[in-house]
């Protein structure tokens, strides 16, 4: 069952960049609890995301439709597909996630058969899926085994992980051949076009970034890049760059004892006044106040 997403829940799409652990194609995020006041935002990732609802009730937004979700539900969301989770005030909800670098993993496994690798990657990324684990048994079993394996990390777990991951991805590819494409949200074409620029901004926000260079990465003109960027992200490129930089600065302010001047320079701001102005515009507070709240020294 699905419902049209209400207008008040439509917001800016944000890009979330994940880094893979060394020598592993999978990042596991375990049993993340959500309180009654926390709100997700419409977003997409650089890698595939598989979610498992451990407990509670919520809703998942896919393709501007709201799907009810409860414990035992699985979400399989390819890279670059916008989605969002709505947490209901009256229900506690816990999720755990697998972030998977499907393209690199399959390209490495089938390095002597690039055609097969490309076919599997296209099939896996062709559609998203949301269903109960009982309806997705051949997919759910390796997912649960991977969660357990990643948590315990016993001897030779990486080798075992590769076998389980291959089984999982092949079963997803087989399912996608059988499932009707119209039932699931397609990739947003404009988001796909600007994905190389979003990836670059997330990896190196501290570098001087010119819009014309981002457009060149995406193989479009600067004017066309600016237009589709606003259509996809609901903000101009420079505003998005500043948001990424400020998010990085917030993390460093709470995680390190480095000076605010050093963090401002390291996150791409040439002057402290520019950093402070953008910080307050985006977060509603000052760097000093955020650090004080987190218990770090100035």
N, C-alpha and C positions, 0 to 999 in steps of 0.2 A: 504494500500500500504506500502511496506517496501523495504528498500535498504540495501545492504551489508555495514557494517561499514568499513570505510576506515582505512588503517593500521595506519595512523598518530593519529587516535583517540583511538587506543587501548593503555591502560596504566595500571599502577598498580591498582589492586583491593584493596579498603580500606574498613574497617569494621566500621560502625557508630553505636555506642551504645546509646540508648535512655533510660532515666529513666521515669517511669510512675508517674504522680501526685499521691499524697496520696489518697487512697480509690477510685481511678478512673482507669478504664481499657483503657482510651483514652487520648492521648495527642494531642491537636489541635495547629497547626502552621498556623497563618492567613496571607494570602495575601503577601507572601514574594516576593518583587520585585527583579528583576535581571537586572543589567545594561549591557551595550554592551560589557564590557570587562571581565565579570565574567564567569568562566568556571567551570562546574561540573566535578567530577571525577567518574570513574566506582567504584561503591560501593554496599554494601548490608547492611541490618539492622538486629537487633535482634528481631524486631517486624514487623507485617504487616504494609505496608504504602499504604494509599489511597491518591492520588493526584487529585486536580481539577484545571484545567487551567482557571483562571478568565478572562484573557485578553492576547492577543498577539499570537505569533507564535514561535514554537521551534521544536525540534526533541527529541524523547526519544529512547534510546538504550536499547534493550532487546534481549538477545540471539545473540549478535553480529550483529543484524540488526537494521537499523535506521528507525523509524516510524515518519512521519510528525504529528505534534500535534498543535492544535489551541484552541481558547477559547471554553469552553463547553466540552472539552475532559476530560475523567476520566482515571486514571491509578490505577489498583489494583495489588499490588506487594507483594506476600508473603515474609515472613522472609527468609533470606539467598539467595534470587534471585538477582544476580548482575544486575545493571541497571545504567543509566546515562542520564542526560538531556543536550542537546546541545542548547545553546542560540545563535540565529542568531544576528549578529551585527546590522542589519538594522531594527530589530523589538524589541519593548518593550514587556516584558512578566511578568505576575504575576501568582503565584501559591499559593494555600493553601493546607495543608496536615492534614490528620488524621493518627496518629501512634497508632496502636491497639494491645493490648496484647490478641490475640484471644485464645491462649491455656489456660491461667489462667482463663479468663472470662467464657469460655464454660465449663471448668472442674468444676468451682464453680457452675454454673447454673445447670449442670447435674451431681452433685456430687453423686446422687443416681442412675445414669445410665451412668457409665463410658464408656460403649460400644458405646452409642449414641454420647457422647462427642468426643470420639476418631474418630468415623466415620465422624462427622462434621469437625473436625480439619484437618483430612486427605484430605477431599474433598475441603475445603477452600484453603489449601496450595498446591493443586495439580497443579495449573497453574496461570499464571499472565494474566492480561486483560488490553487492551487499546482500548477504543471506545468512541463515543460521548454520552453524557448523554441522548439524545433522543433515542438511541438504547438500553440504560440500565435503563429504567425508573423505574423499580421496585427496582433497586439498588440506582439510583441517588436520589430518593425522600428521603429515610432515611438519606443518606449522607448529603444532604443540611439541613435537619432538625437537624442533630447532630451538624453541623457547627454553626447553629443559636443558638442552645441550649447551646453549650459550650461557646459561646461568651457572651450571656446574663446572664447565671448562676443564674436564678431566683430560688425561693424556690422549693425544691424537684427536682431540675434538675438532680441530680445523679440517682434518681429512674426512672425518665423519660428516661434518657440516656440509662439505661440498657435495657428497652423495645425496644427502637429504634435500639440499637446495635444488639440485638438478631434478630430482623427483618432483618436488613442489612446482617448479617452473614448467616442466613438461605437462603436468596435470592442469595447470592454469591455461597453457596454450591449447590443450585438447578441449577443455571446457569452452574456451572462447570461440572455437570453431562451431560448436553446437548451439551456443546461446545467440539469440537474435540481437544484432547490433543496436536496433532502435530502442531497446529497453535500457540502454546504459548511456551515460554522457560521453560524447566524443571529446577529443582534445580541443581546447579553444585554439583556433588557427593562429590568431594574433599572438597569443601567449607563446606558442611554439616558435614563431618567427623571432621574437625578442629573447628567447631563452638563453642564447649564448651571451648576450649582454648582461642579463640578470645573474648568470653564473659568474661572470667576470667581476661584476660589482660586489657580489657577496664574498668573493675570494680575496680581492685586493682593494677594499674601500679606501685604504690609506693613500693610494697612489692618485696623482692628478688624473682625472677622468674627463676626457673630451667627448661630447655627444657625437661628433663626427666619427670618432674612432669606434664608438659603440655601434653606430649605424653600419660602419664597414664590416665589423664582426658578423653582423646579421645579413650582410649582402643586400642592403637596401639604401636608398638615399636618406640623407639626414632629415629632410622634411617628412618623408614617409615613416621613418623611424619614430619621430616625435609624435606623429598622429596615432600610430598603432600602439605606442607606449601608453598614451593617455587613454585610449580605448580599452586596453587590457588592464591597466593598473589604477585607473581613475586618478592619476596625478602625473605631472610632467617628470621627465627623467631626473632633473636636478633635485627635486623634492624627494624623490625615492632614494637617490644617492645619499642625501643628508640623513634620511631616516635610517638607512643601513649603518651609516657611520655613527649615529647617535646610539643605536642599539648596541653596537660594538663597544662604544665608550661606556655605556651603562654597565655592561658586563665587566669591563676592566676596573671601573670604579668600585664595584662590589667585590671583585675577586682579587685585586692586587692592592699594594700599598704605594704604587707609583704616583708621582705628583700629577695634579690635574693638567699642568702645562704639558707634561710628557705624554699623557693620554690624548690630549687634544691634538698634538702634533702627529702622534702615532695613528690616529684615526682619520687623518686627512684634512685637518683644519689648519690653515696657515697662521691664524692669529687666535689668541685666547678669547678676544671679544666676539669674533665670529662663532667660535665654538659655544660660548656661553649663550649667545642669542639664539642659535639653532637648538641648543639643548633645552632651553626654557620653552621655546615655541612647540617643540615636539613632545616633551615630557610633562610640561606644566610646573616644573621645579628646577632648581639649580643643581649643578654638579656637586657643590658642597653639601647641599641638603640631602641629596641622594646618598652620598657617602656617609654622612652622619647617621642616617636612618639605617644603613647597613652595618654600622659599627666599625667602619674602617677609619683610619686617621686621615687628616687632610694632607 
